């Protein structure tokens, strides 16, 4: 027989060890949340279609409701299309690159970086709507945050003079995907990638006054700056009245 208390204690001790040793705790938590949310979506789609529609409508990011439903800036990156390949591909990608960056940045810094890249993806979609006046679009998925992680890896590997040809090929394939799959929100991918590049550059170079400060201090300052810039830009891009058509 297995002692339930002992099993929980062992699990807790393993989790503590992973946390202290820089293991992929946050990466694993994000994967679990995304998979659980996907399972809830699948259940609702077939058992309660109205609830599924409610979940997507109130969880996906829609530029037209960027300030009307501000929580969707975050919730959209934890939802995925009911198609299993969407969540599977994204989670496999996160498992492949997340642990390295989580160990490099530390847990909370990694989480902040991931979320801000996701905000950048939403911003990319909003910029597209403002330029094209297409306010009827929406998007969800972890891809925008993942593209930010790709950008971080690209900058780090370039700084350490690591061979990045394989990564460049992988990025080229991902950026070319909308040519074959029109439903892919390339605007979000580009937004997440740009924010990831900018934030990584700030952390590696940045201002001379902060360059040799502890990582958490640089993250705190630069994260705040990037978030404020994203909010201000979004406010400037939003028209006084959404021109629905």
Secondary structure, DSSP 8 states (H G I E B T S, - for coil): ---HHHHHHHHHHHHHHHHHTT-SHHHHHHHHHHHHHHHHHHHHHHH-HHHHHHHHHHHSB-GGGTTTTTTHHHHGGG---SSHHHHHHHHHHHHHHHHHHHHHH-HHHHHHHHHHHHHHHHHHHHHHHHHHT--S--B-SSHHHHHHHHHHHHHHHHHTT---HHHHHHHHHHHHHHHH-TTS-HHHHHHHHHHHHHHHHHHHT--TTTTTS-HHHHHHHHHHHHHHHHHHHHHHHS-SS----
